[in-house]
Amino acid sequence: MSKRSGFVSFVGRPNVGKSTLTNALVGQKVAITSSKPQTTRRAIRAIVNLPAGQLVLVDLPGLHRPRTLLGERLNDLVSSTLTDVDVLAFCTPANERLGPGDKKIISDMEKYPRAKKVAIVTKVDLAPKERIAEHLLELGQLANWAEIIPVSAVTGDQVTLLADVLLGLLPEGPELYPLDVVSEESFEDQVCELVREAALELMEDELPHSLAVTFDEYVEDENKLHLSLWVERDSQKGIVIGKGGSMLKQIGSIARKNISELMGSPVHLAIQVRVAPDWQRNSKQMGRLGF
């Protein structure tokens, strides 16, 4: 039996469940998740191996109206990546109404005629059946979808079906990645993202967008990772550190647990909070931070 393989990209507004769905399909954590919008800042390629072939999921930043240079670059990253994918999967949460932003994204998907178009209704565990039915009906009127699939990444409802449907839309061909690879992310990038994930959940709403993390050093004989957590203003530095270092200790504790799971052994973290003034609007500062 010939196999199928190719690239599937999830698109949608920020915080509609794209990263959570990616993790559910892969069966392990490859993308950080948060309740804060714009958590994803890079194209994360995750690999799902199935008996009939291989799905390469491209988890992208949410499309939004940019207010900073960083926002513009994230939107540019999305646009350049979508040119080469085989399937575009529009994600929309069942517990939210379809708005102008959703309709704009659906319209923009027509700029990529090469890709087959699928709609995924996420977070069905958070909406009553009547609301889900309304959502599916409205979606069906907005585009000529190859498939419309309701799923819950949290409960696993229809996740396996989704994988099979997506694979069936891919071209015939051999696996694109070795079978033991689940992500293209480097170890250093994964560690930085886990620290940022911990900080995102503990910070107030106005601060998450200003956070960035860089990897400084790994001291092997001490099993110790040195990282820098960047903010844009001195006042933010004080918030991240907290009274007597309390907030930074909480961030470190959460991140250390997840990084230890990633490494398969206990690890020590040394996180230093640094200031890169208005880095989201400064191309030179963004370059230093890896954007």
C-alpha positions in Angstrom: 0.0 0.0 0.0 1.4 3.4 -1.0 1.9 5.8 1.8 1.1 9.5 2.0 3.1 12.4 3.5 3.1 16.2 3.5 2.7 19.4 5.4 -0.4 20.5 7.2 -0.6 24.0 8.7 -3.1 25.2 11.4 -4.1 28.8 11.0 -6.5 31.0 12.9 -6.7 33.8 15.4 -4.4 33.7 18.4 -5.4 31.4 21.3 -7.9 29.2 19.3 -6.1 26.0 20.4 -3.7 25.4 17.5 -0.7 24.4 19.7 -2.8 22.3 22.1 -4.2 20.4 19.0 -0.6 19.9 17.7 0.4 18.3 21.0 -2.6 16.1 21.0 -2.0 14.8 17.5 1.7 14.2 18.2 0.9 12.5 21.5 3.4 14.6 23.5 4.3 18.2 24.2 6.1 19.8 21.3 4.6 23.3 21.4 4.1 25.4 24.5 0.5 26.4 25.3 -0.9 29.3 27.3 -4.2 31.1 27.8 -2.4 34.3 26.6 -2.7 35.3 22.9 0.3 35.2 20.7 2.1 32.4 22.6 3.5 30.8 19.5 6.3 32.9 17.9 7.9 30.5 15.4 7.0 27.9 12.9 7.1 24.6 14.9 7.2 21.5 12.8 5.9 18.4 14.6 5.8 14.9 13.1 2.9 12.4 13.4 3.7 8.9 12.2 0.8 6.8 11.2 0.6 3.3 9.6 -0.6 4.9 6.3 2.0 7.7 6.3 3.4 10.8 7.9 1.8 14.1 8.9 4.1 17.1 9.3 2.2 19.7 11.3 3.3 23.3 11.1 2.2 25.2 14.1 2.3 28.9 13.4 1.7 32.2 15.3 -1.9 33.4 15.2 -2.7 35.9 12.5 -3.5 39.3 14.0 -3.4 43.0 13.4 0.3 43.9 14.2 1.1 46.7 16.6 4.9 46.1 16.7 7.7 45.1 14.3 7.6 41.7 16.0 3.9 41.4 15.1 4.7 42.3 11.5 7.5 39.7 11.3 5.2 37.0 12.8 2.5 37.7 10.2 5.2 37.6 7.5 6.4 34.2 8.8 2.9 32.8 8.6 2.4 34.1 5.0 5.8 32.7 3.7 5.3 29.3 5.3 1.8 28.8 4.0 3.0 29.0 0.4 4.5 25.5 0.6 1.9 23.5 2.7 -0.3 20.8 1.3 -3.3 21.3 3.6 -4.5 24.5 5.3 -6.5 23.8 8.4 -8.5 26.8 9.7 -9.1 26.5 13.5 -12.0 28.2 15.3 -13.2 27.5 18.9 -16.7 26.2 19.3 -17.2 28.4 22.4 -16.7 31.7 20.5 -18.6 33.3 17.7 -17.1 33.6 14.2 -16.1 37.3 13.8 -14.6 39.6 11.2 -11.1 38.4 12.0 -12.0 34.8 11.3 -13.7 35.7 8.0 -10.6 37.7 7.0 -8.4 34.7 7.6 -10.7 32.4 5.6 -10.7 34.9 2.7 -6.9 35.2 2.8 -6.6 31.4 2.6 -7.6 31.7 -1.0 -4.2 33.3 -1.7 -2.8 29.8 -1.4 -4.6 27.8 -4.1 -2.1 24.9 -3.9 -3.3 23.8 -0.5 -6.5 21.9 0.3 -8.7 23.7 2.8 -10.1 22.1 6.0 -12.0 23.7 8.9 -11.5 22.4 12.4 -13.9 23.4 15.2 -11.7 23.2 18.4 -12.7 23.2 22.1 -16.0 21.3 21.5 -15.8 20.3 25.2 -16.5 23.9 26.2 -19.7 24.3 24.1 -23.2 22.7 24.1 -24.2 20.6 21.2 -26.6 23.2 19.8 -23.8 25.8 19.7 -21.5 23.4 18.0 -24.2 22.7 15.4 -24.7 26.4 14.7 -20.9 26.9 14.4 -20.6 24.0 11.9 -23.5 25.4 9.8 -22.1 28.9 9.7 -18.6 27.6 8.8 -20.0 25.6 5.9 -21.4 28.7 4.4 -18.1 30.6 4.4 -16.0 28.4 2.2 -15.9 25.3 0.1 -14.1 23.1 2.6 -12.7 19.7 1.8 -13.8 18.7 5.4 -15.2 20.3 8.5 -14.2 18.4 11.7 -15.2 19.2 15.4 -12.6 18.1 17.9 -11.4 18.5 21.5 -7.7 18.3 22.0 -8.3 18.2 25.8 -10.6 15.2 25.8 -9.2 13.6 22.7 -12.6 13.6 21.0 -12.2 12.9 17.3 -8.4 13.7 17.3 -7.6 10.3 15.8 -10.3 10.9 13.1 -8.8 14.3 12.4 -5.3 12.7 11.8 -6.7 10.1 9.4 -8.7 12.8 7.5 -5.7 15.1 7.2 -3.4 12.2 6.0 -6.0 11.3 3.4 -5.7 14.7 1.9 -1.9 14.6 1.5 -0.1 13.4 -1.7 1.4 10.0 -2.0 5.0 9.8 -1.1 7.5 8.4 1.4 8.1 9.7 5.0 9.8 13.1 5.0 11.4 12.6 8.5 13.0 9.7 10.3 10.4 7.7 12.3 12.0 8.6 15.6 11.8 12.4 15.1 8.8 14.2 16.6 10.0 17.8 16.3 12.5 20.0 14.5 12.9 22.2 17.6 16.4 22.2 19.0 17.0 21.3 22.7 18.0 24.9 23.4 14.8 26.3 21.8 12.6 23.8 23.7 14.2 24.8 27.0 13.7 28.5 26.3 10.1 28.0 25.3 9.4 26.0 28.5 10.8 28.9 30.6 8.6 31.4 28.6 5.6 29.2 29.1 6.0 29.2 32.8 6.4 33.0 32.9 3.4 33.5 30.6 1.0 31.8 33.0 2.2 33.8 36.0 2.4 37.2 34.4 -0.3 39.9 34.1 -1.9 40.4 30.7 0.1 43.4 29.6 3.5 41.7 30.3 3.5 38.5 28.3 4.1 40.1 24.9 7.3 41.7 26.3 8.9 38.4 27.4 11.6 36.6 25.5 14.0 33.9 26.7 17.5 33.1 25.4 19.8 30.2 26.2 23.2 31.2 27.6 25.1 28.1 28.7 24.8 24.5 29.8 27.3 23.5 32.6 27.4 19.7 32.1 29.3 18.7 35.3 26.7 20.6 37.4 23.7 19.7 35.1 22.9 23.4 35.2 21.2 25.5 32.5 21.8 29.3 32.4 19.1 31.3 30.7 18.2 35.0 30.3 14.6 36.2 30.6 14.2 39.5 28.7 11.7 42.3 29.3 11.4 45.7 27.7 11.5 48.1 30.8 13.1 48.2 34.2 9.6 48.3 35.8 8.8 45.0 34.1 12.1 43.5 35.5 10.9 44.2 39.0 7.5 42.5 38.3 9.2 39.4 36.9 11.6 39.1 39.8 8.9 39.8 42.4 9.3 40.7 46.0 12.4 39.0 47.4 12.7 37.0 44.1 9.4 35.2 44.7 8.0 35.5 41.2 11.2 34.4 39.5 11.4 31.4 41.9 7.9 30.3 40.9 8.8 30.6 37.2 12.0 28.6 37.8 10.1 25.9 39.8 7.5 25.3 37.0 10.1 25.4 34.2 12.5 23.2 36.0 9.8 20.4 36.4 9.0 20.5 32.7 12.6 20.7 31.6 13.6 17.8 33.8 10.9 15.7 32.1 12.3 16.8 28.7 15.8 15.8 29.7 14.9 12.7 31.6 16.8 13.8 34.7 16.7 16.5 37.4 18.2 19.8 36.3 19.3 23.1 37.9 18.2 26.4 36.4 19.8 29.8 36.7 17.6 32.5 35.2 18.7 36.1 35.0 16.2 38.8 34.2 17.6 41.4 31.7 16.2 44.5 29.9 16.3 45.0 26.1 14.5 48.4 25.7 11.4 48.2 23.5 12.8 45.1 21.8 9.6 44.3 19.9 10.0 47.5 17.9 13.8 47.4 17.5 15.2 45.2 14.7 18.6 45.1 16.2 17.3 44.0 19.6 15.0 41.4 18.0 18.0 39.9 16.1 19.8 39.5 19.4 16.8 37.6 20.8 16.5 35.3 17.8 13.7 37.0 15.8 
